[in-house]
Amino acid sequence: MNPKKILLSFTFILVTAFGISSCDDGINIFSDADDVQLGLEVSTEINNNSAEYPIYNSDKSLKNYIVNNIFNEILASPKVAKKNIYKYQLEIVDNDSILNAFALPGGPVYVYTGLLKYLDSEAALAGVLGHEIAHAERRHATQRMTQYYGISVLFSLILGENPSQLAEIAANLFVGLAFLGNSRANEDESDEYSITYLRDTRFYPGGVKFFFEKLQADGLVTGGSGLETFFSTHPDPISRITTANQRIQTLGLPQYRFSDNGTGIFRDEYQANIRSKLP
Ligand SMILES: [Zn+2]
């Protein structure tokens, strides 16, 4: 990673992001439009990088099913406030060895086939997607960029710099984002919002913890499994299960585990419509 190149990318962003706005949880020098623009540039870069991010296209009905029956249903929640501002879309990355998903600023969400093959209910997938949508809605990436670089640094950077190569900028930005990672507080907030969003859907609201429960049951929580897992930057699955259970109890919802088959879990549907479409 070349720090100068990353700084250069932020210079460009700042040109379009001069308004300093503060929201509930901190200062963000970027606007919603900047989040959308950033997400667009980085997603273009990702979609053109088939070596690292091979987009799954073998069976289009897989993505269609997830988008129509899960992703869009979460977005329909009134609590997803920026759905008309952000460009929410889903892509599947064809890599069975990665149990992960990620969101870009402004709406693009990516989920790996490795994670799709590991999960075993629609509620579990809905929990992950709700979590990723929350990262975009809560603007964790641009908030983090604001904190990391500091306003004074960003202002000084615009002097004398004139970046022009957008593709390079987007690539470097993405490297920068990956480098920074999400904070524990961001992860916790996204877990909380996932529950909030899913309460407006047909899915069990606690689905976000199912992945961690399954990891734990499979003995993959402690020690290096060699797998790159969902939220690997802050792997604290046990406490996240505990926190989710507390929230579920406070809300008066049933305490289902990942292996249960209660209302809103949709295990058979996942098998028939998602898992069976992957080799
Ligand atoms: Zn996350």
Residues whose N, C-alpha, C, O or C-beta is under 5 A from the ligand:
A	BS01	ZN	N182 E187 S190 F231
